[in-house]
Amino acid sequence: MEISGVLTGVEQVDSLTIALISFEDGLFGSEGIRFTMLPDFSGEIISTPPGSLVTIKGLCTGYNETDVILEHCSLL
C-alpha cells in the first residue's frame, strides 16, 4: 500500500523507527497511520522535518482501535 500525507512525527522504540501521519487527536493522543520503517530508511525519515509531504509504501497489517498499522515501510 502506498500513502501520501503530511508527516506528523517520528518515534523511536527500541530498534524500530515509526513514522506517523495523524488525522486527529483522540482520547489517547494522535490517531492516524503508523509506519514501521525498514532499517535502510530509518535515517532518511528521521531527518525529514515534521510538516513535510511524504509518500510511504508498506504492508498494511491491521488496525489497533486508534491507528492503521503499516510495516516493512520504505520512503518513496
C-alpha positions in Angstrom: 0.0 0.0 0.0 1.3 3.5 -0.9 0.2 6.5 1.1 1.0 10.2 0.8 0.4 12.7 3.5 2.0 15.2 5.9 4.5 13.7 8.3 3.4 14.5 11.8 6.3 13.0 13.7 8.8 10.1 14.1 9.2 7.9 17.1 12.0 5.5 18.0 11.1 2.5 20.1 14.0 0.2 20.8 15.4 -0.6 17.4 12.2 0.4 15.5 11.6 3.7 13.7 7.9 4.6 13.4 6.7 7.5 11.2 3.3 9.0 11.9 0.7 10.7 9.8 -2.0 12.0 12.1 -5.6 12.9 11.2 -6.9 13.9 14.6 -6.2 13.9 18.3 -8.1 11.2 20.1 -8.5 10.3 23.7 -5.1 8.6 23.8 -3.2 11.0 21.6 -2.7 11.3 17.8 -4.8 9.0 15.7 -3.9 8.2 12.1 -1.4 5.9 10.4 1.7 4.4 11.9 4.5 3.2 9.6 7.2 0.9 11.0 10.2 1.7 8.7 12.7 -0.7 7.2 16.2 -0.1 8.8 17.5 1.2 5.5 15.0 4.1 5.6 15.2 5.0 9.3 17.9 7.7 8.9 16.1 9.3 6.0 12.7 9.5 7.8 14.4 10.8 11.0 16.0 13.6 9.0 12.6 14.6 7.4 11.1 17.5 9.2 7.5 17.3 10.5 5.1 19.0 8.2 6.8 17.6 5.1 4.8 15.9 2.4 5.9 12.2 2.2 4.9 9.1 0.3 5.5 5.9 2.2 5.0 2.4 0.9 4.4 -0.7 3.2 2.3 -3.7 4.1 -0.9 -3.0 6.0 -1.1 -5.4 8.9 -4.1 -4.1 10.7 -5.8 -1.5 13.0 -5.3 -1.1 16.7 -8.5 0.9 17.5 -6.6 4.3 17.1 -4.2 3.8 14.1 -3.9 1.9 10.9 -0.6 0.0 11.0 1.8 -0.5 8.1 5.0 -2.4 8.5 8.2 -3.0 6.4 7.8 0.5 5.1 10.0 2.5 2.7 10.1 6.2 1.9 9.5 6.9 -1.8 
